[in-house]
Amino acid sequence: MAMSGLRQTVSFLERGIERELADDPLLTVDMAGEPVRLTLGAARRALYEGARDSQVAESIWLQVLRAAQKDEATGGRWHLFALGLALPRMRGAVRFAVDRLRVDWPDAESEAATGFLEALADTAGGESAEPDALMTAACRRLWRFGNRTAREVPVVDIAAVAAARTAGLPAEDELPPEDGWALEVTPPDRDDGLSAPIHFTLSPATVELVRLDALADRMGLKDVVYRARRPGEGTPIGILSLRPAGAPR
């Protein structure tokens, strides 16, 4: 399990725990033969900074975890103290989830913190709590969350898109009836028909194909023409022409 030093950026959650506990010296540890009262910050420095004394570190964890096990409130001060000691050590795992699994840092840290507190609560019945086991449980929860999040595929909010596109339209009950629509053509039509210009937006070949299909349909030859055209890809094998019966070739 990766461990990060305290010189790295302190997270929002860590700062919140520090503000909650302030400078309350909850812990008393024997250091160099003298009892020393430690705040959360001092205990973290003893664990992670400078020359680490294994006996002092063991004493810190032992006292904190035992007190947290007796703390009836899951979010009590001793639970926060224990979590405040664990978070710096779990920064490496949180960073891995952020970089590799694309999880936001606050979400990743929250999942790890929840896993740590849940594992700590499971030992409240008297089972000895070990810091390594608690942080392993926290990281397992973090991996599950990260893997689940990585499999999620973002999709477009179709309802929101539809609402945005129809925002300026009248409500359905405000629309006129079907026979209430009126067609207005500009410029106005003449006696011989509409005066608006007509533009074919299709290619000449496509226009000719449409004309040929319409003509063959009127003559009852649509199926014959369709088969003769051999629709689809392939090499042309001939030309199909339609003309009135008896007309010169």
C-alpha positions in Angstrom: 0.0 0.0 0.0 1.5 3.3 -1.1 2.1 5.9 1.6 2.4 9.6 0.9 4.3 12.1 3.1 2.6 15.0 4.9 4.3 17.5 2.6 1.8 16.7 -0.1 -1.3 18.9 -0.4 -3.7 18.3 2.4 -7.2 17.4 1.2 -10.4 19.2 2.0 -11.5 16.2 4.2 -8.2 16.3 6.2 -8.6 20.0 6.8 -12.1 19.5 7.9 -11.0 16.9 10.5 -8.3 19.1 11.7 -10.7 22.0 12.2 -13.1 19.7 14.1 -10.5 18.5 16.5 -8.7 21.8 16.6 -5.7 21.7 19.0 -7.4 19.2 21.4 -4.6 17.0 22.8 -6.6 13.8 23.1 -3.6 11.5 23.1 -0.9 10.8 25.7 2.2 8.9 24.5 5.4 7.9 26.2 8.2 9.5 24.2 11.8 9.2 25.4 10.6 8.1 28.8 8.3 11.1 29.3 4.5 11.2 28.8 3.6 13.7 26.0 0.2 14.8 25.1 -0.4 14.9 21.3 -2.8 16.7 19.1 -3.9 15.1 15.8 -1.2 17.2 13.9 1.5 16.1 16.3 0.5 12.5 16.1 0.6 12.6 12.3 4.0 14.1 12.3 5.2 11.4 14.7 3.9 8.8 12.3 5.0 10.1 9.0 7.7 12.8 9.3 11.4 12.5 10.2 12.9 9.5 11.9 9.9 7.3 12.7 10.0 5.5 16.1 8.2 2.2 15.6 7.3 1.9 19.3 5.8 5.4 19.4 3.8 4.7 16.2 2.5 1.4 17.6 1.5 3.2 20.8 -0.3 5.9 18.9 -2.3 3.5 16.8 -3.1 1.2 19.7 -4.5 4.0 21.9 -6.5 5.7 19.1 -8.1 2.5 17.7 -9.0 1.2 21.2 -10.6 4.5 22.0 -12.5 4.6 18.7 -13.8 1.1 19.3 -15.3 2.3 22.6 -16.7 5.4 21.0 -20.4 4.8 20.5 -20.8 7.5 17.9 -19.5 6.4 14.5 -18.6 10.0 13.8 -17.2 10.7 17.3 -13.9 12.4 18.0 -11.9 9.3 18.3 -13.2 8.0 15.0 -12.2 11.3 13.4 -8.8 11.1 15.1 -8.3 7.6 13.7 -9.4 8.7 10.2 -7.2 11.7 10.4 -4.2 9.5 11.0 -5.2 7.1 8.2 -5.9 9.6 5.4 -2.2 10.6 4.7 -1.3 6.9 4.3 -4.1 6.3 1.9 -3.2 9.2 -0.4 -1.3 7.0 -2.8 -4.4 4.7 -3.3 -6.6 7.7 -3.8 -4.2 9.2 -6.3 -4.1 5.9 -8.2 -7.9 5.9 -8.4 -8.0 9.4 -9.6 -5.3 8.9 -12.3 -6.1 5.4 -13.5 -9.9 5.0 -12.9 -10.8 8.6 -13.6 -12.5 9.2 -10.2 -12.8 12.7 -8.8 -10.5 13.2 -5.8 -13.3 14.1 -3.3 -15.3 11.0 -4.4 -12.3 8.7 -4.1 -11.3 10.0 -0.7 -14.8 9.8 0.6 -15.1 6.2 -0.5 -11.8 5.3 1.2 -12.8 7.2 4.4 -16.2 5.4 4.4 -14.5 2.0 4.0 -12.1 2.8 6.8 -14.9 3.8 9.2 -17.0 0.8 8.3 -14.2 -1.6 8.9 -13.5 0.1 12.2 -17.1 -0.2 13.2 -17.0 -3.9 12.5 -14.4 -4.3 15.2 -16.4 -2.6 17.9 -17.4 -6.0 19.4 -14.0 -6.4 20.9 -11.9 -7.7 18.0 -8.5 -6.1 17.9 -8.3 -3.4 15.2 -5.1 -3.3 13.1 -4.4 -0.2 11.1 -3.1 -2.1 8.0 -6.3 -4.3 7.9 -8.5 -1.2 8.2 -6.8 0.6 5.4 -6.8 -2.5 3.2 -10.6 -2.7 3.7 -10.8 1.0 2.8 -8.8 0.5 -0.4 -10.9 -2.5 -1.4 -14.1 -0.3 -1.2 -12.3 2.3 -3.2 -11.3 -0.2 -6.0 -14.9 -1.4 -6.2 -16.2 2.1 -6.5 -13.6 3.0 -9.1 -14.1 -0.1 -11.3 -17.9 0.4 -11.2 -17.5 4.1 -12.1 -15.1 3.2 -15.0 -17.8 1.0 -16.5 -20.4 3.7 -16.5 -21.0 5.3 -19.9 -22.3 8.9 -20.0 -25.4 9.4 -22.2 -27.1 12.4 -23.4 -30.1 13.7 -21.3 -32.6 13.3 -24.1 -35.4 14.9 -22.1 -33.3 18.0 -21.4 -32.3 18.3 -25.1 -36.0 18.0 -26.2 -37.1 20.5 -23.6 -34.4 23.0 -24.8 -35.4 22.6 -28.5 -39.2 23.0 -27.8 -38.8 25.8 -25.2 -40.1 28.5 -27.6 -43.0 26.5 -29.0 -46.6 26.8 -27.8 -48.1 24.1 -25.6 -49.9 21.2 -27.4 -53.3 22.4 -26.2 -52.6 25.9 -27.6 -52.0 24.7 -31.2 -54.7 25.3 -33.8 -56.8 22.4 -35.0 -55.6 20.4 -38.0 -58.1 22.2 -40.3 -57.1 25.6 -38.9 -53.7 25.8 -40.7 -53.3 28.3 -43.6 -50.7 28.2 -46.3 -49.1 31.4 -47.4 -46.8 31.6 -50.4 -44.5 34.5 -51.2 -44.7 35.9 -53.8 -48.4 35.3 -54.5 -49.5 32.9 -57.1 -50.6 33.9 -60.7 -53.5 32.7 -62.8 -51.3 30.0 -64.4 -50.0 28.7 -61.1 -47.5 29.4 -58.4 -44.9 32.1 -59.2 -42.3 30.9 -56.8 -39.3 29.3 -58.5 -38.7 25.6 -58.3 -35.3 24.2 -57.6 -34.2 20.6 -58.0 -31.8 19.9 -55.2 -31.1 16.3 -56.5 -28.6 15.4 -59.2 -29.9 15.1 -62.8 -29.4 11.4 -62.7 -31.5 11.1 -59.5 -34.2 13.3 -61.0 -34.4 11.2 -64.1 -34.6 8.0 -62.0 -37.6 9.4 -60.1 -39.2 10.4 -63.4 -38.6 6.9 -64.9 -40.0 5.2 -61.8 -43.2 7.4 -61.8 -43.7 6.7 -65.6 -43.2 3.0 -65.2 -45.6 2.9 -62.2 -48.3 4.6 -64.3 -47.8 2.1 -67.1 -47.9 -0.9 -64.8 -44.3 -1.8 -65.5 -42.7 -0.9 -62.1 -41.7 -4.4 -61.2 -40.3 -5.1 -64.6 -38.3 -1.9 -64.6 -37.0 -2.6 -61.1 -35.7 -6.0 -62.0 -34.2 -4.8 -65.2 -32.3 -2.0 -63.5 -30.6 -4.6 -61.2 -30.5 -2.2 -58.2 -27.4 -2.2 -56.1 -23.7 -2.5 -57.0 -22.6 -4.2 -60.1 -21.4 -3.6 -63.7 -23.9 -2.0 -66.0 -25.0 -4.5 -68.7 -27.3 -2.4 -70.8 -29.7 0.6 -71.1 -33.4 0.6 -70.3 -35.6 3.1 -72.3 -39.3 3.7 -72.0 -41.3 5.3 -74.9 -44.9 5.2 -76.0 -45.8 2.0 -77.9 -45.4 2.5 -81.6 -43.1 5.5 -81.2 -40.0 5.5 -83.4 -36.8 4.3 -81.8 
